[in-house]
Amino acid sequence: MPVGEKEYNFRIEIEDSIVVIICGEIETETLKKCLKTVEETKGTKKISESEEKE
């Protein structure tokens, strides 16, 4: 391991969430399109869940 770098051992639990990891450069418009798709998908999921409860 290079000098000055540390290694950590941990775990993050994520429930019912979207995680975006960006490595390197990405165009803003591409990111907007991806997030819009996520928003639409999540909206569809909420509608489906409410229909199941009825």
LOMIDO-767035 format. One record per atom (N, C-alpha, C): x, y, z; atom name; residue number from 1. Coordinates in pm, 1 decimal. Last residue first. Layout:
# LOMIDO-767035
REC  px  py  pz  atome  num
REC  X  Y  Z  CA  NUM
...
# end
This chain:
# LOMIDO-767035
REC  px  py  pz  atome  num
REC  -5407.6  -221.2  -207.4  N  54
REC  -5552.8  -210.3  -224.8  CA  54
REC  -5619.3  -345.2  -235.2  C  54
REC  -5139.1  -273.4  -211.0  N  53
REC  -5202.6  -257.4  -80.1  CA  53
REC  -5354.7  -256.3  -90.3  C  53
REC  -5074.6  -266.2  -479.7  N  52
REC  -5068.1  -394.2  -410.3  CA  52
REC  -5140.9  -388.0  -277.1  C  52
REC  -5085.2  5.8  -534.9  N  51
REC  -5184.6  -80.8  -595.6  CA  51
REC  -5189.6  -216.0  -525.8  C  51
REC  -4857.6  92.2  -402.0  N  50
REC  -4987.9  139.2  -353.1  CA  50
REC  -5100.1  54.1  -412.1  C  50
REC  -4658.3  -31.1  -556.3  N  49
REC  -4673.2  -65.8  -415.1  CA  49
REC  -4809.5  -23.7  -361.9  C  49
REC  -4691.5  101.4  -803.0  N  48
REC  -4712.0  -42.9  -793.1  CA  48
REC  -4735.8  -85.5  -649.2  C  48
REC  -4618.5  363.2  -729.7  N  47
REC  -4753.2  337.6  -779.9  CA  47
REC  -4785.6  188.5  -766.0  C  47
REC  -4350.8  320.9  -661.5  N  46
REC  -4444.4  369.7  -559.0  CA  46
REC  -4588.3  343.7  -601.4  C  46
REC  -4247.3  245.4  -911.8  N  45
REC  -4243.6  150.3  -799.6  CA  45
REC  -4343.9  192.1  -692.3  C  45
REC  -4274.2  480.0  -1054.6  N  44
REC  -4348.7  362.1  -1097.6  CA  44
REC  -4356.5  260.6  -984.8  C  44
REC  -4088.2  636.3  -917.8  N  43
REC  -4228.5  675.9  -919.0  CA  43
REC  -4317.6  559.2  -957.5  C  43
REC  -3853.7  501.1  -985.7  N  42
REC  -3894.7  503.8  -845.7  CA  42
REC  -4041.8  544.0  -834.0  C  42
REC  -3846.5  557.4  -1259.2  N  41
REC  -3855.1  419.3  -1212.1  CA  41
REC  -3905.0  414.4  -1068.7  C  41
REC  -3815.7  836.7  -1257.0  N  40
REC  -3932.2  776.1  -1321.7  CA  40
REC  -3953.9  633.1  -1272.1  C  40
REC  -3567.5  856.4  -1125.3  N  39
REC  -3686.2  921.1  -1069.9  CA  39
REC  -3813.6  859.2  -1127.6  C  39
REC  -3402.1  722.5  -1307.2  N  38
REC  -3417.5  671.6  -1170.7  CA  38
REC  -3544.1  727.6  -1108.7  C  38
REC  -3422.4  896.7  -1524.1  N  37
REC  -3467.0  758.4  -1537.3  CA  37
REC  -3490.9  696.1  -1400.4  C  37
REC  -3299.4  1120.0  -1412.2  N  36
REC  -3439.5  1129.6  -1455.4  CA  36
REC  -3498.9  989.1  -1468.2  C  36
REC  -3039.9  1026.9  -1381.2  N  35
REC  -3118.1  1058.5  -1262.5  CA  35
REC  -3266.5  1070.3  -1294.8  C  35
REC  -2967.7  1003.8  -1654.1  N  34
REC  -2965.8  886.7  -1564.8  CA  34
REC  -3052.8  910.6  -1441.6  C  34
REC  -2988.0  1268.8  -1739.6  N  33
REC  -3071.9  1165.8  -1801.0  CA  33
REC  -3080.2  1042.4  -1711.4  C  33
REC  -2787.2  1388.0  -1580.7  N  32
REC  -2927.2  1430.8  -1567.9  CA  32
REC  -3021.9  1325.5  -1623.9  C  32
REC  -2558.8  1260.8  -1682.8  N  31
REC  -2596.8  1239.3  -1543.9  CA  31
REC  -2743.3  1277.4  -1521.6  C  31
REC  -2560.9  1369.9  -1940.3  N  30
REC  -2569.4  1224.9  -1922.6  CA  30
REC  -2614.5  1191.9  -1780.9  C  30
REC  -2523.9  1640.4  -1882.5  N  29
REC  -2648.1  1596.5  -1946.5  CA  29
REC  -2668.3  1445.9  -1931.6  C  29
REC  -2262.0  1642.5  -1776.9  N  28
REC  -2375.6  1680.2  -1694.1  CA  28
REC  -2507.0  1629.5  -1752.5  C  28
REC  -2041.2  1375.1  -1840.0  N  27
REC  -2109.4  1493.8  -1889.6  CA  27
REC  -2234.8  1518.1  -1806.2  C  27
REC  -1779.4  1287.0  -1622.8  N  26
REC  -1907.4  1252.0  -1682.9  CA  26
REC  -1973.8  1381.3  -1727.7  C  26
REC  -1459.1  1156.9  -1528.2  N  25
REC  -1542.9  1266.0  -1577.6  CA  25
REC  -1672.1  1211.0  -1637.6  C  25
REC  -1417.7  937.1  -1246.0  N  24
REC  -1372.6  1007.4  -1364.6  CA  24
REC  -1470.8  1115.3  -1405.8  C  24
REC  -1682.8  775.5  -1122.1  N  23
REC  -1536.6  766.0  -1130.0  CA  23
REC  -1492.8  832.6  -1259.2  C  23
REC  -1948.0  795.5  -912.7  N  22
REC  -1893.4  851.0  -1036.3  CA  22
REC  -1741.5  846.6  -1028.1  C  22
REC  -2212.2  621.0  -796.3  N  21
REC  -2067.2  635.6  -779.2  CA  21
REC  -2012.2  681.2  -913.6  C  21
REC  -2512.2  642.4  -637.8  N  20
REC  -2442.4  677.2  -761.2  CA  20
REC  -2295.2  696.9  -727.9  C  20
REC  -2775.9  456.8  -516.7  N  19
REC  -2639.2  500.9  -489.9  CA  19
REC  -2571.7  525.7  -623.8  C  19
REC  -3101.2  479.0  -398.5  N  18
REC  -3017.5  473.4  -517.4  CA  18
REC  -2880.4  529.0  -480.0  C  18
REC  -3279.7  274.3  -164.5  N  17
REC  -3214.8  397.4  -207.8  CA  17
REC  -3135.9  372.6  -335.6  C  17
REC  -3364.8  65.9  9.9  N  16
REC  -3458.5  140.3  -73.5  CA  16
REC  -3402.5  275.9  -117.0  C  16
REC  -3089.4  84.9  221.0  N  15
REC  -3218.3  23.1  195.7  CA  15
REC  -3306.3  118.3  115.4  C  15
REC  -2765.6  9.2  280.9  N  14
REC  -2849.9  103.0  208.3  CA  14
REC  -2979.2  30.4  174.1  C  14
REC  -2503.4  -6.1  503.9  N  13
REC  -2628.3  -68.2  462.5  CA  13
REC  -2717.6  38.6  399.5  C  13
REC  -2162.4  -34.7  476.8  N  12
REC  -2272.7  61.0  474.0  CA  12
REC  -2396.3  -14.7  426.8  C  12
REC  -1881.2  -134.7  660.7  N  11
REC  -1993.6  -172.9  576.6  CA  11
REC  -2101.4  -66.5  587.9  C  11
REC  -1519.2  -137.6  665.4  N  10
REC  -1650.2  -97.5  715.3  CA  10
REC  -1757.6  -139.5  615.7  C  10
REC  -1197.8  -97.3  702.6  N  9
REC  -1287.8  -209.9  690.4  CA  9
REC  -1421.4  -168.1  750.2  C  9
REC  -957.2  90.5  523.0  N  8
REC  -1061.7  84.7  624.1  CA  8
REC  -1151.4  -35.2  596.7  C  8
REC  -624.4  178.1  482.0  N  7
REC  -730.2  87.2  441.7  CA  7
REC  -830.2  75.6  556.4  C  7
REC  -455.0  471.5  378.4  N  6
REC  -503.3  383.6  484.3  CA  6
REC  -613.5  296.1  428.6  C  6
REC  -156.9  617.9  252.2  N  5
REC  -291.2  564.5  229.0  CA  5
REC  -327.8  469.6  341.9  C  5
REC  103.0  683.6  316.3  N  4
REC  0.6  785.3  338.1  CA  4
REC  -141.4  736.6  312.5  C  4
REC  254.2  486.9  62.8  N  3
REC  271.3  564.5  185.3  CA  3
REC  160.9  669.4  196.4  C  3
REC  58.8  221.1  -86.0  N  2
REC  142.3  341.6  -92.4  CA  2
REC  145.7  417.0  40.8  C  2
REC  85.5  -117.2  0.0  N  1
REC  0.0  0.0  0.0  CA  1
REC  90.5  124.1  0.0  C  1
# end
